């Protein structure tokens, strides 16, 4: 089992920045890929970014060039640096990790609201 605790969401003006964090505990030795998804009201949950154990990252087209995912394996933490935020980035952001055996675990979600 892996437990995930997210932090860093909030209200920000368009063009602003936020940094999300997700700390993992439990069976952390089994973690492989870490990532972020988001779900806006009335929409399906979508992939935002992922990062492999070796540091290879992948982004949704809608956030490329604005968001940066990183991880600190020593702290079992994944980060999402979000810059140039737009109102359409408003969503609940969920941390997700996948283990080497293919199990997935989700965080509880953190609200990000981009509004003036």
Biotite code that builds the C-alpha atoms (Angstrom):
import biotite.structure as struc

atoms = struc.array([
    struc.Atom([0.000, 0.000, 0.000], chain_id="A", res_id=1, res_name="UNK", atom_name="CA", element="C"),
    struc.Atom([1.051, 3.542, -0.797], chain_id="A", res_id=2, res_name="UNK", atom_name="CA", element="C"),
    struc.Atom([-0.392, 6.617, 0.865], chain_id="A", res_id=3, res_name="UNK", atom_name="CA", element="C"),
    struc.Atom([-0.245, 9.995, -0.860], chain_id="A", res_id=4, res_name="UNK", atom_name="CA", element="C"),
    struc.Atom([-0.650, 13.443, 0.664], chain_id="A", res_id=5, res_name="UNK", atom_name="CA", element="C"),
    struc.Atom([-0.968, 16.425, -1.642], chain_id="A", res_id=6, res_name="UNK", atom_name="CA", element="C"),
    struc.Atom([-0.483, 20.084, -0.841], chain_id="A", res_id=7, res_name="UNK", atom_name="CA", element="C"),
    struc.Atom([-0.024, 23.428, -2.532], chain_id="A", res_id=8, res_name="UNK", atom_name="CA", element="C"),
    struc.Atom([-3.355, 24.131, -4.196], chain_id="A", res_id=9, res_name="UNK", atom_name="CA", element="C"),
    struc.Atom([-5.187, 27.402, -3.890], chain_id="A", res_id=10, res_name="UNK", atom_name="CA", element="C"),
    struc.Atom([-6.533, 30.482, -5.627], chain_id="A", res_id=11, res_name="UNK", atom_name="CA", element="C"),
    struc.Atom([-4.292, 32.335, -8.054], chain_id="A", res_id=12, res_name="UNK", atom_name="CA", element="C"),
    struc.Atom([-4.809, 35.046, -10.636], chain_id="A", res_id=13, res_name="UNK", atom_name="CA", element="C"),
    struc.Atom([-4.377, 34.329, -14.343], chain_id="A", res_id=14, res_name="UNK", atom_name="CA", element="C"),
    struc.Atom([-0.706, 34.419, -15.227], chain_id="A", res_id=15, res_name="UNK", atom_name="CA", element="C"),
    struc.Atom([0.286, 33.402, -11.731], chain_id="A", res_id=16, res_name="UNK", atom_name="CA", element="C"),
    struc.Atom([2.133, 30.370, -10.425], chain_id="A", res_id=17, res_name="UNK", atom_name="CA", element="C"),
    struc.Atom([1.567, 27.551, -7.980], chain_id="A", res_id=18, res_name="UNK", atom_name="CA", element="C"),
    struc.Atom([3.615, 24.573, -6.864], chain_id="A", res_id=19, res_name="UNK", atom_name="CA", element="C"),
    struc.Atom([1.931, 21.309, -5.940], chain_id="A", res_id=20, res_name="UNK", atom_name="CA", element="C"),
    struc.Atom([3.598, 18.639, -3.828], chain_id="A", res_id=21, res_name="UNK", atom_name="CA", element="C"),
    struc.Atom([2.703, 15.015, -3.255], chain_id="A", res_id=22, res_name="UNK", atom_name="CA", element="C"),
    struc.Atom([4.477, 13.003, -0.577], chain_id="A", res_id=23, res_name="UNK", atom_name="CA", element="C"),
    struc.Atom([4.325, 9.220, -0.652], chain_id="A", res_id=24, res_name="UNK", atom_name="CA", element="C"),
    struc.Atom([4.587, 6.860, 2.293], chain_id="A", res_id=25, res_name="UNK", atom_name="CA", element="C"),
    struc.Atom([4.081, 3.170, 2.889], chain_id="A", res_id=26, res_name="UNK", atom_name="CA", element="C"),
    struc.Atom([5.454, 0.742, 0.302], chain_id="A", res_id=27, res_name="UNK", atom_name="CA", element="C"),
    struc.Atom([7.558, 3.430, -1.318], chain_id="A", res_id=28, res_name="UNK", atom_name="CA", element="C"),
    struc.Atom([10.197, 0.969, -2.533], chain_id="A", res_id=29, res_name="UNK", atom_name="CA", element="C"),
    struc.Atom([7.678, -0.261, -5.092], chain_id="A", res_id=30, res_name="UNK", atom_name="CA", element="C"),
    struc.Atom([6.956, 3.134, -6.690], chain_id="A", res_id=31, res_name="UNK", atom_name="CA", element="C"),
    struc.Atom([7.812, 3.513, -10.344], chain_id="A", res_id=32, res_name="UNK", atom_name="CA", element="C"),
    struc.Atom([6.033, 6.278, -12.247], chain_id="A", res_id=33, res_name="UNK", atom_name="CA", element="C"),
    struc.Atom([4.627, 9.328, -10.454], chain_id="A", res_id=34, res_name="UNK", atom_name="CA", element="C"),
    struc.Atom([2.310, 11.881, -11.975], chain_id="A", res_id=35, res_name="UNK", atom_name="CA", element="C"),
    struc.Atom([-0.482, 14.381, -11.828], chain_id="A", res_id=36, res_name="UNK", atom_name="CA", element="C"),
    struc.Atom([-3.986, 14.277, -13.255], chain_id="A", res_id=37, res_name="UNK", atom_name="CA", element="C"),
    struc.Atom([-6.748, 16.843, -13.021], chain_id="A", res_id=38, res_name="UNK", atom_name="CA", element="C"),
    struc.Atom([-10.507, 16.960, -13.195], chain_id="A", res_id=39, res_name="UNK", atom_name="CA", element="C"),
    struc.Atom([-12.475, 20.085, -13.966], chain_id="A", res_id=40, res_name="UNK", atom_name="CA", element="C"),
    struc.Atom([-16.195, 20.345, -13.126], chain_id="A", res_id=41, res_name="UNK", atom_name="CA", element="C"),
    struc.Atom([-18.267, 18.374, -15.590], chain_id="A", res_id=42, res_name="UNK", atom_name="CA", element="C"),
    struc.Atom([-15.217, 16.920, -17.311], chain_id="A", res_id=43, res_name="UNK", atom_name="CA", element="C"),
    struc.Atom([-13.353, 13.641, -17.213], chain_id="A", res_id=44, res_name="UNK", atom_name="CA", element="C"),
    struc.Atom([-10.142, 13.286, -15.298], chain_id="A", res_id=45, res_name="UNK", atom_name="CA", element="C"),
    struc.Atom([-7.174, 13.905, -17.583], chain_id="A", res_id=46, res_name="UNK", atom_name="CA", element="C"),
    struc.Atom([-3.463, 13.344, -17.497], chain_id="A", res_id=47, res_name="UNK", atom_name="CA", element="C"),
    struc.Atom([-1.358, 16.418, -16.804], chain_id="A", res_id=48, res_name="UNK", atom_name="CA", element="C"),
    struc.Atom([2.176, 15.070, -16.473], chain_id="A", res_id=49, res_name="UNK", atom_name="CA", element="C"),
    struc.Atom([4.130, 11.979, -15.487], chain_id="A", res_id=50, res_name="UNK", atom_name="CA", element="C"),
    struc.Atom([7.718, 11.295, -14.527], chain_id="A", res_id=51, res_name="UNK", atom_name="CA", element="C"),
    struc.Atom([9.471, 7.948, -14.495], chain_id="A", res_id=52, res_name="UNK", atom_name="CA", element="C"),
    struc.Atom([11.790, 6.624, -11.824], chain_id="A", res_id=53, res_name="UNK", atom_name="CA", element="C"),
    struc.Atom([14.657, 7.638, -14.078], chain_id="A", res_id=54, res_name="UNK", atom_name="CA", element="C"),
    struc.Atom([13.370, 11.164, -14.508], chain_id="A", res_id=55, res_name="UNK", atom_name="CA", element="C"),
    struc.Atom([11.797, 10.983, -17.964], chain_id="A", res_id=56, res_name="UNK", atom_name="CA", element="C"),
    struc.Atom([8.790, 13.304, -18.073], chain_id="A", res_id=57, res_name="UNK", atom_name="CA", element="C"),
    struc.Atom([5.702, 13.467, -20.233], chain_id="A", res_id=58, res_name="UNK", atom_name="CA", element="C"),
    struc.Atom([3.170, 16.299, -20.510], chain_id="A", res_id=59, res_name="UNK", atom_name="CA", element="C"),
    struc.Atom([-0.276, 16.949, -21.868], chain_id="A", res_id=60, res_name="UNK", atom_name="CA", element="C"),
    struc.Atom([-0.130, 19.314, -24.838], chain_id="A", res_id=61, res_name="UNK", atom_name="CA", element="C"),
    struc.Atom([-2.234, 21.851, -22.951], chain_id="A", res_id=62, res_name="UNK", atom_name="CA", element="C"),
    struc.Atom([0.437, 22.362, -20.274], chain_id="A", res_id=63, res_name="UNK", atom_name="CA", element="C"),
    struc.Atom([3.672, 21.951, -22.237], chain_id="A", res_id=64, res_name="UNK", atom_name="CA", element="C"),
    struc.Atom([5.990, 24.880, -21.704], chain_id="A", res_id=65, res_name="UNK", atom_name="CA", element="C"),
    struc.Atom([4.061, 26.078, -18.646], chain_id="A", res_id=66, res_name="UNK", atom_name="CA", element="C"),
    struc.Atom([4.152, 23.176, -16.191], chain_id="A", res_id=67, res_name="UNK", atom_name="CA", element="C"),
    struc.Atom([7.189, 21.279, -14.942], chain_id="A", res_id=68, res_name="UNK", atom_name="CA", element="C"),
    struc.Atom([7.056, 17.959, -13.120], chain_id="A", res_id=69, res_name="UNK", atom_name="CA", element="C"),
    struc.Atom([9.914, 16.811, -10.928], chain_id="A", res_id=70, res_name="UNK", atom_name="CA", element="C"),
    struc.Atom([10.551, 14.263, -8.208], chain_id="A", res_id=71, res_name="UNK", atom_name="CA", element="C"),
    struc.Atom([12.820, 13.851, -5.233], chain_id="A", res_id=72, res_name="UNK", atom_name="CA", element="C"),
    struc.Atom([13.306, 10.131, -4.763], chain_id="A", res_id=73, res_name="UNK", atom_name="CA", element="C"),
    struc.Atom([15.046, 10.646, -1.429], chain_id="A", res_id=74, res_name="UNK", atom_name="CA", element="C"),
    struc.Atom([11.926, 12.381, -0.109], chain_id="A", res_id=75, res_name="UNK", atom_name="CA", element="C"),
    struc.Atom([9.477, 10.191, -2.068], chain_id="A", res_id=76, res_name="UNK", atom_name="CA", element="C"),
    struc.Atom([7.862, 13.362, -3.323], chain_id="A", res_id=77, res_name="UNK", atom_name="CA", element="C"),
    struc.Atom([6.662, 14.545, -6.707], chain_id="A", res_id=78, res_name="UNK", atom_name="CA", element="C"),
    struc.Atom([6.169, 18.198, -7.566], chain_id="A", res_id=79, res_name="UNK", atom_name="CA", element="C"),
    struc.Atom([4.250, 20.124, -10.198], chain_id="A", res_id=80, res_name="UNK", atom_name="CA", element="C"),
    struc.Atom([5.433, 23.653, -10.870], chain_id="A", res_id=81, res_name="UNK", atom_name="CA", element="C"),
    struc.Atom([2.667, 25.508, -12.674], chain_id="A", res_id=82, res_name="UNK", atom_name="CA", element="C"),
    struc.Atom([3.402, 28.827, -14.361], chain_id="A", res_id=83, res_name="UNK", atom_name="CA", element="C"),
    struc.Atom([1.395, 31.144, -16.617], chain_id="A", res_id=84, res_name="UNK", atom_name="CA", element="C"),
    struc.Atom([-1.784, 29.690, -15.192], chain_id="A", res_id=85, res_name="UNK", atom_name="CA", element="C"),
    struc.Atom([-5.000, 30.110, -17.142], chain_id="A", res_id=86, res_name="UNK", atom_name="CA", element="C"),
    struc.Atom([-8.638, 29.935, -16.011], chain_id="A", res_id=87, res_name="UNK", atom_name="CA", element="C"),
    struc.Atom([-8.948, 26.665, -17.928], chain_id="A", res_id=88, res_name="UNK", atom_name="CA", element="C"),
    struc.Atom([-6.351, 25.143, -15.586], chain_id="A", res_id=89, res_name="UNK", atom_name="CA", element="C"),
    struc.Atom([-8.939, 25.325, -12.810], chain_id="A", res_id=90, res_name="UNK", atom_name="CA", element="C"),
    struc.Atom([-9.530, 21.788, -11.545], chain_id="A", res_id=91, res_name="UNK", atom_name="CA", element="C"),
    struc.Atom([-8.941, 19.373, -8.734], chain_id="A", res_id=92, res_name="UNK", atom_name="CA", element="C"),
    struc.Atom([-5.412, 18.049, -9.168], chain_id="A", res_id=93, res_name="UNK", atom_name="CA", element="C"),
    struc.Atom([-4.709, 14.462, -8.182], chain_id="A", res_id=94, res_name="UNK", atom_name="CA", element="C"),
    struc.Atom([-1.378, 12.824, -7.560], chain_id="A", res_id=95, res_name="UNK", atom_name="CA", element="C"),
    struc.Atom([-1.033, 9.287, -8.896], chain_id="A", res_id=96, res_name="UNK", atom_name="CA", element="C"),
    struc.Atom([1.725, 6.733, -8.490], chain_id="A", res_id=97, res_name="UNK", atom_name="CA", element="C"),
    struc.Atom([2.200, 3.392, -10.159], chain_id="A", res_id=98, res_name="UNK", atom_name="CA", element="C"),
    struc.Atom([4.181, 0.572, -8.656], chain_id="A", res_id=99, res_name="UNK", atom_name="CA", element="C"),
    struc.Atom([6.528, -1.799, -10.445], chain_id="A", res_id=100, res_name="UNK", atom_name="CA", element="C"),
    struc.Atom([3.794, -4.426, -10.335], chain_id="A", res_id=101, res_name="UNK", atom_name="CA", element="C"),
    struc.Atom([1.335, -2.093, -12.034], chain_id="A", res_id=102, res_name="UNK", atom_name="CA", element="C"),
    struc.Atom([-0.810, -1.061, -9.072], chain_id="A", res_id=103, res_name="UNK", atom_name="CA", element="C"),
    struc.Atom([-2.077, 2.531, -9.019], chain_id="A", res_id=104, res_name="UNK", atom_name="CA", element="C"),
    struc.Atom([-2.668, 4.771, -6.028], chain_id="A", res_id=105, res_name="UNK", atom_name="CA", element="C"),
    struc.Atom([-4.341, 8.169, -5.960], chain_id="A", res_id=106, res_name="UNK", atom_name="CA", element="C"),
    struc.Atom([-4.106, 11.133, -3.640], chain_id="A", res_id=107, res_name="UNK", atom_name="CA", element="C"),
    struc.Atom([-7.156, 12.877, -2.215], chain_id="A", res_id=108, res_name="UNK", atom_name="CA", element="C"),
    struc.Atom([-6.885, 15.818, -4.610], chain_id="A", res_id=109, res_name="UNK", atom_name="CA", element="C"),
    struc.Atom([-6.114, 19.492, -4.165], chain_id="A", res_id=110, res_name="UNK", atom_name="CA", element="C"),
    struc.Atom([-8.147, 22.341, -5.633], chain_id="A", res_id=111, res_name="UNK", atom_name="CA", element="C"),
    struc.Atom([-6.510, 24.796, -8.007], chain_id="A", res_id=112, res_name="UNK", atom_name="CA", element="C"),
    struc.Atom([-8.589, 27.821, -8.965], chain_id="A", res_id=113, res_name="UNK", atom_name="CA", element="C"),
    struc.Atom([-7.353, 30.368, -11.488], chain_id="A", res_id=114, res_name="UNK", atom_name="CA", element="C"),
    struc.Atom([-9.500, 33.465, -11.394], chain_id="A", res_id=115, res_name="UNK", atom_name="CA", element="C"),
    struc.Atom([-9.259, 37.224, -11.199], chain_id="A", res_id=116, res_name="UNK", atom_name="CA", element="C"),
])
